[in-house]
Amino acid sequence: MELTEPLGLFSVIHVKIREDEIRVVTNSSSSYVKGDTIQLAISGNKALFFDESTGELIT
């Protein structure tokens, strides 16, 4: 875990996987500190993917 952005009811957690970074939205009751190892389970119907060069949503 690289960074946590608390946004009220939710937090955005920046997670680095090898050279890639993903952002995870979670409830604010979760508490993480930089360097923590976390486990992720991705729900395919709720995941959003963006083009790295344009920032546009990939549909």
mmJSON file of the N, C-alpha and C atoms, coordinates in Angstrom:
{"data_MODEL":{"atom_site":{
"group_PDB":["ATOM","ATOM","ATOM","ATOM","ATOM","ATOM","ATOM","ATOM","ATOM","ATOM","ATOM","ATOM","ATOM","ATOM","ATOM","ATOM","ATOM","ATOM","ATOM","ATOM","ATOM","ATOM","ATOM","ATOM","ATOM","ATOM","ATOM","ATOM","ATOM","ATOM","ATOM","ATOM","ATOM","ATOM","ATOM","ATOM","ATOM","ATOM","ATOM","ATOM","ATOM","ATOM","ATOM","ATOM","ATOM","ATOM","ATOM","ATOM","ATOM","ATOM","ATOM","ATOM","ATOM","ATOM","ATOM","ATOM","ATOM","ATOM","ATOM","ATOM","ATOM","ATOM","ATOM","ATOM","ATOM","ATOM","ATOM","ATOM","ATOM","ATOM","ATOM","ATOM","ATOM","ATOM","ATOM","ATOM","ATOM","ATOM","ATOM","ATOM","ATOM","ATOM","ATOM","ATOM","ATOM","ATOM","ATOM","ATOM","ATOM","ATOM","ATOM","ATOM","ATOM","ATOM","ATOM","ATOM","ATOM","ATOM","ATOM","ATOM","ATOM","ATOM","ATOM","ATOM","ATOM","ATOM","ATOM","ATOM","ATOM","ATOM","ATOM","ATOM","ATOM","ATOM","ATOM","ATOM","ATOM","ATOM","ATOM","ATOM","ATOM","ATOM","ATOM","ATOM","ATOM","ATOM","ATOM","ATOM","ATOM","ATOM","ATOM","ATOM","ATOM","ATOM","ATOM","ATOM","ATOM","ATOM","ATOM","ATOM","ATOM","ATOM","ATOM","ATOM","ATOM","ATOM","ATOM","ATOM","ATOM","ATOM","ATOM","ATOM","ATOM","ATOM","ATOM","ATOM","ATOM","ATOM","ATOM","ATOM","ATOM","ATOM","ATOM","ATOM","ATOM","ATOM","ATOM","ATOM","ATOM","ATOM","ATOM","ATOM","ATOM","ATOM","ATOM","ATOM","ATOM"],
"id":[1,2,3,4,5,6,7,8,9,10,11,12,13,14,15,16,17,18,19,20,21,22,23,24,25,26,27,28,29,30,31,32,33,34,35,36,37,38,39,40,41,42,43,44,45,46,47,48,49,50,51,52,53,54,55,56,57,58,59,60,61,62,63,64,65,66,67,68,69,70,71,72,73,74,75,76,77,78,79,80,81,82,83,84,85,86,87,88,89,90,91,92,93,94,95,96,97,98,99,100,101,102,103,104,105,106,107,108,109,110,111,112,113,114,115,116,117,118,119,120,121,122,123,124,125,126,127,128,129,130,131,132,133,134,135,136,137,138,139,140,141,142,143,144,145,146,147,148,149,150,151,152,153,154,155,156,157,158,159,160,161,162,163,164,165,166,167,168,169,170,171,172,173,174,175,176,177],
"type_symbol":["N","C","C","N","C","C","N","C","C","N","C","C","N","C","C","N","C","C","N","C","C","N","C","C","N","C","C","N","C","C","N","C","C","N","C","C","N","C","C","N","C","C","N","C","C","N","C","C","N","C","C","N","C","C","N","C","C","N","C","C","N","C","C","N","C","C","N","C","C","N","C","C","N","C","C","N","C","C","N","C","C","N","C","C","N","C","C","N","C","C","N","C","C","N","C","C","N","C","C","N","C","C","N","C","C","N","C","C","N","C","C","N","C","C","N","C","C","N","C","C","N","C","C","N","C","C","N","C","C","N","C","C","N","C","C","N","C","C","N","C","C","N","C","C","N","C","C","N","C","C","N","C","C","N","C","C","N","C","C","N","C","C","N","C","C","N","C","C","N","C","C","N","C","C","N","C","C"],
"label_atom_id":["N","CA","C","N","CA","C","N","CA","C","N","CA","C","N","CA","C","N","CA","C","N","CA","C","N","CA","C","N","CA","C","N","CA","C","N","CA","C","N","CA","C","N","CA","C","N","CA","C","N","CA","C","N","CA","C","N","CA","C","N","CA","C","N","CA","C","N","CA","C","N","CA","C","N","CA","C","N","CA","C","N","CA","C","N","CA","C","N","CA","C","N","CA","C","N","CA","C","N","CA","C","N","CA","C","N","CA","C","N","CA","C","N","CA","C","N","CA","C","N","CA","C","N","CA","C","N","CA","C","N","CA","C","N","CA","C","N","CA","C","N","CA","C","N","CA","C","N","CA","C","N","CA","C","N","CA","C","N","CA","C","N","CA","C","N","CA","C","N","CA","C","N","CA","C","N","CA","C","N","CA","C","N","CA","C","N","CA","C","N","CA","C","N","CA","C","N","CA","C","N","CA","C","N","CA","C"],
"label_alt_id":[null,null,null,null,null,null,null,null,null,null,null,null,null,null,null,null,null,null,null,null,null,null,null,null,null,null,null,null,null,null,null,null,null,null,null,null,null,null,null,null,null,null,null,null,null,null,null,null,null,null,null,null,null,null,null,null,null,null,null,null,null,null,null,null,null,null,null,null,null,null,null,null,null,null,null,null,null,null,null,null,null,null,null,null,null,null,null,null,null,null,null,null,null,null,null,null,null,null,null,null,null,null,null,null,null,null,null,null,null,null,null,null,null,null,null,null,null,null,null,null,null,null,null,null,null,null,null,null,null,null,null,null,null,null,null,null,null,null,null,null,null,null,null,null,null,null,null,null,null,null,null,null,null,null,null,null,null,null,null,null,null,null,null,null,null,null,null,null,null,null,null,null,null,null,null,null,null],
"label_comp_id":["MET","MET","MET","GLU","GLU","GLU","LEU","LEU","LEU","THR","THR","THR","GLU","GLU","GLU","PRO","PRO","PRO","LEU","LEU","LEU","GLY","GLY","GLY","LEU","LEU","LEU","PHE","PHE","PHE","SER","SER","SER","VAL","VAL","VAL","ILE","ILE","ILE","HIS","HIS","HIS","VAL","VAL","VAL","LYS","LYS","LYS","ILE","ILE","ILE","ARG","ARG","ARG","GLU","GLU","GLU","ASP","ASP","ASP","GLU","GLU","GLU","ILE","ILE","ILE","ARG","ARG","ARG","VAL","VAL","VAL","VAL","VAL","VAL","THR","THR","THR","ASN","ASN","ASN","SER","SER","SER","SER","SER","SER","SER","SER","SER","SER","SER","SER","TYR","TYR","TYR","VAL","VAL","VAL","LYS","LYS","LYS","GLY","GLY","GLY","ASP","ASP","ASP","THR","THR","THR","ILE","ILE","ILE","GLN","GLN","GLN","LEU","LEU","LEU","ALA","ALA","ALA","ILE","ILE","ILE","SER","SER","SER","GLY","GLY","GLY","ASN","ASN","ASN","LYS","LYS","LYS","ALA","ALA","ALA","LEU","LEU","LEU","PHE","PHE","PHE","PHE","PHE","PHE","ASP","ASP","ASP","GLU","GLU","GLU","SER","SER","SER","THR","THR","THR","GLY","GLY","GLY","GLU","GLU","GLU","LEU","LEU","LEU","ILE","ILE","ILE","THR","THR","THR"],
"label_asym_id":["A","A","A","A","A","A","A","A","A","A","A","A","A","A","A","A","A","A","A","A","A","A","A","A","A","A","A","A","A","A","A","A","A","A","A","A","A","A","A","A","A","A","A","A","A","A","A","A","A","A","A","A","A","A","A","A","A","A","A","A","A","A","A","A","A","A","A","A","A","A","A","A","A","A","A","A","A","A","A","A","A","A","A","A","A","A","A","A","A","A","A","A","A","A","A","A","A","A","A","A","A","A","A","A","A","A","A","A","A","A","A","A","A","A","A","A","A","A","A","A","A","A","A","A","A","A","A","A","A","A","A","A","A","A","A","A","A","A","A","A","A","A","A","A","A","A","A","A","A","A","A","A","A","A","A","A","A","A","A","A","A","A","A","A","A","A","A","A","A","A","A","A","A","A","A","A","A"],
"label_entity_id":["1","1","1","1","1","1","1","1","1","1","1","1","1","1","1","1","1","1","1","1","1","1","1","1","1","1","1","1","1","1","1","1","1","1","1","1","1","1","1","1","1","1","1","1","1","1","1","1","1","1","1","1","1","1","1","1","1","1","1","1","1","1","1","1","1","1","1","1","1","1","1","1","1","1","1","1","1","1","1","1","1","1","1","1","1","1","1","1","1","1","1","1","1","1","1","1","1","1","1","1","1","1","1","1","1","1","1","1","1","1","1","1","1","1","1","1","1","1","1","1","1","1","1","1","1","1","1","1","1","1","1","1","1","1","1","1","1","1","1","1","1","1","1","1","1","1","1","1","1","1","1","1","1","1","1","1","1","1","1","1","1","1","1","1","1","1","1","1","1","1","1","1","1","1","1","1","1"],
"label_seq_id":[1,1,1,2,2,2,3,3,3,4,4,4,5,5,5,6,6,6,7,7,7,8,8,8,9,9,9,10,10,10,11,11,11,12,12,12,13,13,13,14,14,14,15,15,15,16,16,16,17,17,17,18,18,18,19,19,19,20,20,20,21,21,21,22,22,22,23,23,23,24,24,24,25,25,25,26,26,26,27,27,27,28,28,28,29,29,29,30,30,30,31,31,31,32,32,32,33,33,33,34,34,34,35,35,35,36,36,36,37,37,37,38,38,38,39,39,39,40,40,40,41,41,41,42,42,42,43,43,43,44,44,44,45,45,45,46,46,46,47,47,47,48,48,48,49,49,49,50,50,50,51,51,51,52,52,52,53,53,53,54,54,54,55,55,55,56,56,56,57,57,57,58,58,58,59,59,59],
"pdbx_PDB_ins_code":[null,null,null,null,null,null,null,null,null,null,null,null,null,null,null,null,null,null,null,null,null,null,null,null,null,null,null,null,null,null,null,null,null,null,null,null,null,null,null,null,null,null,null,null,null,null,null,null,null,null,null,null,null,null,null,null,null,null,null,null,null,null,null,null,null,null,null,null,null,null,null,null,null,null,null,null,null,null,null,null,null,null,null,null,null,null,null,null,null,null,null,null,null,null,null,null,null,null,null,null,null,null,null,null,null,null,null,null,null,null,null,null,null,null,null,null,null,null,null,null,null,null,null,null,null,null,null,null,null,null,null,null,null,null,null,null,null,null,null,null,null,null,null,null,null,null,null,null,null,null,null,null,null,null,null,null,null,null,null,null,null,null,null,null,null,null,null,null,null,null,null,null,null,null,null,null,null],
"Cartn_x":[0.851,0.0,0.903,0.632,1.471,0.879,-0.442,-1.055,-2.535,-3.094,-4.522,-5.081,-6.178,-6.864,-8.228,-8.396,-9.702,-10.657,-11.853,-12.826,-14.2,-14.254,-15.54,-15.935,-17.017,-17.504,-16.588,-15.763,-14.897,-13.457,-12.536,-11.124,-10.639,-9.694,-9.03,-7.65,-7.355,-6.068,-5.249,-4.023,-3.123,-2.256,-2.346,-1.645,-0.686,0.55,1.534,1.679,1.523,1.713,2.802,3.966,5.18,5.41,5.375,5.576,4.263,3.138,1.834,1.195,0.435,-0.306,-1.788,-2.556,-4.003,-4.576,-5.777,-6.474,-7.706,-7.909,-9.004,-9.878,-11.192,-12.125,-12.628,-12.545,-12.968,-13.692,-14.349,-15.021,-13.975,-14.328,-13.359,-13.047,-13.793,-13.498,-12.231,-11.757,-10.506,-9.345,-8.334,-7.197,-5.905,-5.175,-3.926,-2.834,-1.599,-0.428,0.504,1.213,2.141,3.045,3.166,3.994,3.207,1.952,1.119,0.923,0.898,0.532,-0.953,-1.701,-3.137,-3.526,-4.643,-5.177,-6.359,-6.43,-7.506,-8.313,-9.612,-10.496,-11.26,-11.151,-11.753,-13.036,-14.119,-15.395,-15.416,-15.438,-15.36,-16.43,-17.617,-18.684,-18.587,-17.659,-17.494,-16.147,-15.278,-13.952,-14.042,-13.301,-13.206,-11.756,-11.546,-10.205,-10.05,-8.892,-8.64,-7.392,-7.398,-6.239,-5.172,-3.993,-2.918,-2.49,-2.483,-2.001,-3.034,-4.337,-5.374,-6.188,-6.192,-7.005,-8.469,-8.812,-10.211,-10.605,-11.87,-12.428,-12.425,-11.948,-11.983,-13.263,-14.084,-15.366,-15.325],
"Cartn_y":[-1.151,0.0,1.221,2.142,3.321,4.574,4.778,6.025,5.79,6.476,6.438,7.848,8.012,9.303,9.17,9.674,9.613,10.625,10.15,11.005,10.897,11.038,10.941,9.501,9.065,7.696,6.65,7.064,6.137,6.623,5.72,6.058,5.463,6.148,5.607,5.156,3.904,3.328,3.06,3.585,3.371,2.147,1.145,-0.117,-0.365,-0.719,-1.025,-2.536,-3.03,-4.451,-4.526,-4.961,-4.922,-3.483,-3.195,-1.823,-1.086,-1.749,-1.145,-0.621,0.471,1.004,0.91,0.444,0.442,1.25,1.734,2.475,1.685,1.553,0.761,1.669,1.622,2.376,1.438,1.894,1.075,1.96,1.335,2.148,2.775,3.889,4.629,3.951,2.904,2.215,1.366,1.137,0.414,1.352,0.853,1.688,1.039,1.754,1.236,2.284,1.813,2.667,2.307,3.302,3.049,1.874,0.967,-0.221,-1.448,-1.256,-2.402,-3.324,-4.615,-5.6,-5.872,-5.75,-5.997,-7.05,-7.696,-8.683,-8.061,-8.292,-7.737,-8.852,-8.646,-9.501,-8.565,-8.771,-7.85,-8.457,-7.681,-8.071,-7.566,-8.468,-8.103,-7.128,-7.208,-6.314,-4.933,-4.72,-3.41,-2.776,-3.483,-2.962,-2.013,-0.912,0.037,0.073,0.059,0.084,1.321,2.002,3.231,3.082,3.699,3.729,4.601,4.059,4.782,6.044,6.012,7.17,8.273,7.922,8.95,9.224,8.283,8.424,8.103,7.671,7.356,5.975,5.846,4.569,3.576,2.372,1.288,0.506,0.404,-0.302,-1.654],
"Cartn_z":[0.0,0.0,0.0,-0.948,-1.11,-0.462,-0.595,-0.168,0.077,1.082,1.349,1.267,0.501,0.409,1.077,2.3,2.951,2.315,1.909,1.223,1.875,3.174,3.869,4.11,3.453,3.647,3.023,2.038,1.332,1.377,1.093,0.934,-0.375,-1.004,-2.19,-1.747,-1.98,-1.576,-2.835,-2.86,-3.989,-3.652,-4.501,-4.267,-5.424,-5.121,-6.159,-6.27,-7.496,-7.797,-8.855,-8.442,-9.266,-9.726,-11.034,-11.511,-11.733,-11.545,-11.803,-10.524,-10.672,-9.539,-9.843,-8.864,-8.994,-7.839,-8.033,-6.981,-6.599,-5.3,-4.759,-3.901,-4.131,-3.299,-2.217,-0.969,0.165,1.175,2.128,3.153,4.072,4.671,5.5,6.82,7.177,8.432,8.317,7.08,6.876,7.159,7.845,8.212,7.728,6.866,6.323,6.465,6.55,6.66,5.513,4.965,3.865,4.198,3.232,3.405,3.832,4.271,4.65,3.45,3.7,2.692,2.851,1.75,1.82,0.792,1.035,0.096,-0.626,-1.93,-2.737,-3.39,-3.467,-4.247,-5.168,-6.46,-7.422,-7.977,-7.865,-8.443,-9.879,-10.839,-12.248,-12.695,-12.119,-12.555,-11.922,-11.0,-10.367,-10.688,-11.383,-11.71,-12.905,-12.848,-13.957,-14.41,-15.713,-16.274,-17.153,-17.019,-17.754,-18.602,-19.775,-20.651,-19.992,-19.811,-19.112,-19.862,-21.179,-21.935,-22.075,-22.136,-22.323,-21.067,-20.136,-18.938,-19.166,-20.39,-20.72,-20.236,-19.868,-19.429,-20.569,-20.309,-21.289,-21.061,-22.105,-21.953,-22.597],
"occupancy":[1.0,1.0,1.0,1.0,1.0,1.0,1.0,1.0,1.0,1.0,1.0,1.0,1.0,1.0,1.0,1.0,1.0,1.0,1.0,1.0,1.0,1.0,1.0,1.0,1.0,1.0,1.0,1.0,1.0,1.0,1.0,1.0,1.0,1.0,1.0,1.0,1.0,1.0,1.0,1.0,1.0,1.0,1.0,1.0,1.0,1.0,1.0,1.0,1.0,1.0,1.0,1.0,1.0,1.0,1.0,1.0,1.0,1.0,1.0,1.0,1.0,1.0,1.0,1.0,1.0,1.0,1.0,1.0,1.0,1.0,1.0,1.0,1.0,1.0,1.0,1.0,1.0,1.0,1.0,1.0,1.0,1.0,1.0,1.0,1.0,1.0,1.0,1.0,1.0,1.0,1.0,1.0,1.0,1.0,1.0,1.0,1.0,1.0,1.0,1.0,1.0,1.0,1.0,1.0,1.0,1.0,1.0,1.0,1.0,1.0,1.0,1.0,1.0,1.0,1.0,1.0,1.0,1.0,1.0,1.0,1.0,1.0,1.0,1.0,1.0,1.0,1.0,1.0,1.0,1.0,1.0,1.0,1.0,1.0,1.0,1.0,1.0,1.0,1.0,1.0,1.0,1.0,1.0,1.0,1.0,1.0,1.0,1.0,1.0,1.0,1.0,1.0,1.0,1.0,1.0,1.0,1.0,1.0,1.0,1.0,1.0,1.0,1.0,1.0,1.0,1.0,1.0,1.0,1.0,1.0,1.0,1.0,1.0,1.0,1.0,1.0,1.0],
"B_iso_or_equiv":[0.0,0.0,0.0,0.0,0.0,0.0,0.0,0.0,0.0,0.0,0.0,0.0,0.0,0.0,0.0,0.0,0.0,0.0,0.0,0.0,0.0,0.0,0.0,0.0,0.0,0.0,0.0,0.0,0.0,0.0,0.0,0.0,0.0,0.0,0.0,0.0,0.0,0.0,0.0,0.0,0.0,0.0,0.0,0.0,0.0,0.0,0.0,0.0,0.0,0.0,0.0,0.0,0.0,0.0,0.0,0.0,0.0,0.0,0.0,0.0,0.0,0.0,0.0,0.0,0.0,0.0,0.0,0.0,0.0,0.0,0.0,0.0,0.0,0.0,0.0,0.0,0.0,0.0,0.0,0.0,0.0,0.0,0.0,0.0,0.0,0.0,0.0,0.0,0.0,0.0,0.0,0.0,0.0,0.0,0.0,0.0,0.0,0.0,0.0,0.0,0.0,0.0,0.0,0.0,0.0,0.0,0.0,0.0,0.0,0.0,0.0,0.0,0.0,0.0,0.0,0.0,0.0,0.0,0.0,0.0,0.0,0.0,0.0,0.0,0.0,0.0,0.0,0.0,0.0,0.0,0.0,0.0,0.0,0.0,0.0,0.0,0.0,0.0,0.0,0.0,0.0,0.0,0.0,0.0,0.0,0.0,0.0,0.0,0.0,0.0,0.0,0.0,0.0,0.0,0.0,0.0,0.0,0.0,0.0,0.0,0.0,0.0,0.0,0.0,0.0,0.0,0.0,0.0,0.0,0.0,0.0,0.0,0.0,0.0,0.0,0.0,0.0],
"pdbx_formal_charge":[null,null,null,null,null,null,null,null,null,null,null,null,null,null,null,null,null,null,null,null,null,null,null,null,null,null,null,null,null,null,null,null,null,null,null,null,null,null,null,null,null,null,null,null,null,null,null,null,null,null,null,null,null,null,null,null,null,null,null,null,null,null,null,null,null,null,null,null,null,null,null,null,null,null,null,null,null,null,null,null,null,null,null,null,null,null,null,null,null,null,null,null,null,null,null,null,null,null,null,null,null,null,null,null,null,null,null,null,null,null,null,null,null,null,null,null,null,null,null,null,null,null,null,null,null,null,null,null,null,null,null,null,null,null,null,null,null,null,null,null,null,null,null,null,null,null,null,null,null,null,null,null,null,null,null,null,null,null,null,null,null,null,null,null,null,null,null,null,null,null,null,null,null,null,null,null,null],
"auth_seq_id":[1,1,1,2,2,2,3,3,3,4,4,4,5,5,5,6,6,6,7,7,7,8,8,8,9,9,9,10,10,10,11,11,11,12,12,12,13,13,13,14,14,14,15,15,15,16,16,16,17,17,17,18,18,18,19,19,19,20,20,20,21,21,21,22,22,22,23,23,23,24,24,24,25,25,25,26,26,26,27,27,27,28,28,28,29,29,29,30,30,30,31,31,31,32,32,32,33,33,33,34,34,34,35,35,35,36,36,36,37,37,37,38,38,38,39,39,39,40,40,40,41,41,41,42,42,42,43,43,43,44,44,44,45,45,45,46,46,46,47,47,47,48,48,48,49,49,49,50,50,50,51,51,51,52,52,52,53,53,53,54,54,54,55,55,55,56,56,56,57,57,57,58,58,58,59,59,59],
"auth_comp_id":["MET","MET","MET","GLU","GLU","GLU","LEU","LEU","LEU","THR","THR","THR","GLU","GLU","GLU","PRO","PRO","PRO","LEU","LEU","LEU","GLY","GLY","GLY","LEU","LEU","LEU","PHE","PHE","PHE","SER","SER","SER","VAL","VAL","VAL","ILE","ILE","ILE","HIS","HIS","HIS","VAL","VAL","VAL","LYS","LYS","LYS","ILE","ILE","ILE","ARG","ARG","ARG","GLU","GLU","GLU","ASP","ASP","ASP","GLU","GLU","GLU","ILE","ILE","ILE","ARG","ARG","ARG","VAL","VAL","VAL","VAL","VAL","VAL","THR","THR","THR","ASN","ASN","ASN","SER","SER","SER","SER","SER","SER","SER","SER","SER","SER","SER","SER","TYR","TYR","TYR","VAL","VAL","VAL","LYS","LYS","LYS","GLY","GLY","GLY","ASP","ASP","ASP","THR","THR","THR","ILE","ILE","ILE","GLN","GLN","GLN","LEU","LEU","LEU","ALA","ALA","ALA","ILE","ILE","ILE","SER","SER","SER","GLY","GLY","GLY","ASN","ASN","ASN","LYS","LYS","LYS","ALA","ALA","ALA","LEU","LEU","LEU","PHE","PHE","PHE","PHE","PHE","PHE","ASP","ASP","ASP","GLU","GLU","GLU","SER","SER","SER","THR","THR","THR","GLY","GLY","GLY","GLU","GLU","GLU","LEU","LEU","LEU","ILE","ILE","ILE","THR","THR","THR"],
"auth_asym_id":["A","A","A","A","A","A","A","A","A","A","A","A","A","A","A","A","A","A","A","A","A","A","A","A","A","A","A","A","A","A","A","A","A","A","A","A","A","A","A","A","A","A","A","A","A","A","A","A","A","A","A","A","A","A","A","A","A","A","A","A","A","A","A","A","A","A","A","A","A","A","A","A","A","A","A","A","A","A","A","A","A","A","A","A","A","A","A","A","A","A","A","A","A","A","A","A","A","A","A","A","A","A","A","A","A","A","A","A","A","A","A","A","A","A","A","A","A","A","A","A","A","A","A","A","A","A","A","A","A","A","A","A","A","A","A","A","A","A","A","A","A","A","A","A","A","A","A","A","A","A","A","A","A","A","A","A","A","A","A","A","A","A","A","A","A","A","A","A","A","A","A","A","A","A","A","A","A"],
"auth_atom_id":["N","CA","C","N","CA","C","N","CA","C","N","CA","C","N","CA","C","N","CA","C","N","CA","C","N","CA","C","N","CA","C","N","CA","C","N","CA","C","N","CA","C","N","CA","C","N","CA","C","N","CA","C","N","CA","C","N","CA","C","N","CA","C","N","CA","C","N","CA","C","N","CA","C","N","CA","C","N","CA","C","N","CA","C","N","CA","C","N","CA","C","N","CA","C","N","CA","C","N","CA","C","N","CA","C","N","CA","C","N","CA","C","N","CA","C","N","CA","C","N","CA","C","N","CA","C","N","CA","C","N","CA","C","N","CA","C","N","CA","C","N","CA","C","N","CA","C","N","CA","C","N","CA","C","N","CA","C","N","CA","C","N","CA","C","N","CA","C","N","CA","C","N","CA","C","N","CA","C","N","CA","C","N","CA","C","N","CA","C","N","CA","C","N","CA","C","N","CA","C","N","CA","C","N","CA","C"],
"pdbx_PDB_model_num":[1,1,1,1,1,1,1,1,1,1,1,1,1,1,1,1,1,1,1,1,1,1,1,1,1,1,1,1,1,1,1,1,1,1,1,1,1,1,1,1,1,1,1,1,1,1,1,1,1,1,1,1,1,1,1,1,1,1,1,1,1,1,1,1,1,1,1,1,1,1,1,1,1,1,1,1,1,1,1,1,1,1,1,1,1,1,1,1,1,1,1,1,1,1,1,1,1,1,1,1,1,1,1,1,1,1,1,1,1,1,1,1,1,1,1,1,1,1,1,1,1,1,1,1,1,1,1,1,1,1,1,1,1,1,1,1,1,1,1,1,1,1,1,1,1,1,1,1,1,1,1,1,1,1,1,1,1,1,1,1,1,1,1,1,1,1,1,1,1,1,1,1,1,1,1,1,1]
}}}
